[in-house]
């Protein structure tokens, strides 16, 4: 962005405007009251950009890095609550709460091995644990949540 990236756009534009205004004032005084001031606007804009670029460099180092965007893999390892009547190898939905407190309804599947295990088939209202994400099918693998006692 012409050397002005890394800071919020409002900061960069404000700096350009402030330095351009100051450059225009200085240029008008330097040229005087005579004609031939047509070049002051481009010169003021160039001065505004140069001044802003000088201040943006140290400001850029003070700005925090934005957090990485959330991905579906962030849900792996979290608990969820089943929202459909059943979950099988081909069907199911669950509600999961992310670390920031927001919730999402996601597609989930349960393997036949997990359904035959101690927790049985997952049904509506039951807590489950997300243990993997299938990127091809765009769904999560779930299993019955372990009981607190063991």
RASULNOR-V219873 format. One record per residue. N is the residue number from 1. RES is the residue in one small letter. PHI is phi in whole degrees, 0 to 359 (999 if undefined). Layout:
n = {N,N}
res = {RES,RES}
phi = {PHI,PHI}
This chain:
n = {1,2,3,4,5,6,7,8,9,10,11,12,13,14,15,16,17,18,19,20,21,22,23,24,25,26,27,28,29,30,31,32,33,34,35,36,37,38,39,40,41,42,43,44,45,46,47,48,49,50,51,52,53,54,55,56,57,58,59,60,61,62,63,64,65,66,67,68,69,70,71,72,73,74,75,76,77,78,79,80,81,82,83,84,85,86,87,88,89,90,91,92,93,94,95,96,97,98,99,100,101,102,103,104,105,106,107,108,109,110,111,112,113,114,115,116,117,118,119,120,121,122,123,124,125,126,127,128,129,130,131,132,133,134,135,136,137,138,139,140,141,142,143,144,145,146,147,148,149,150}
res = {x,x,x,x,x,x,x,x,x,x,x,x,x,x,x,x,x,x,x,x,x,x,x,x,x,x,x,x,x,x,x,x,x,x,x,x,x,x,x,x,x,x,x,x,x,x,x,x,x,x,x,x,x,x,x,x,x,x,x,x,x,x,x,x,x,x,x,x,x,x,x,x,x,x,x,x,x,x,x,x,x,x,x,x,x,x,x,x,x,x,x,x,x,x,x,x,x,x,x,x,x,x,x,x,x,x,x,x,x,x,x,x,x,x,x,x,x,x,x,x,x,x,x,x,x,x,x,x,x,x,x,x,x,x,x,x,x,x,x,x,x,x,x,x,x,x,x,x,x,x}
phi = {999,58,82,250,282,95,231,303,301,295,292,298,294,298,294,299,297,297,290,293,298,297,297,294,297,295,296,294,292,289,286,92,276,287,284,79,263,298,273,292,297,298,293,293,295,295,295,296,297,296,296,295,296,295,277,291,304,289,294,300,290,275,282,289,291,292,293,295,295,293,235,294,294,296,281,295,98,266,277,213,239,292,245,254,300,205,231,224,285,230,202,151,222,214,258,233,256,277,300,275,97,285,239,213,264,236,281,229,222,237,288,297,296,292,292,277,283,297,277,70,289,281,232,306,88,275,279,223,242,277,243,198,235,258,292,294,272,56,215,252,271,233,218,304,293,297,288,298,276,184}
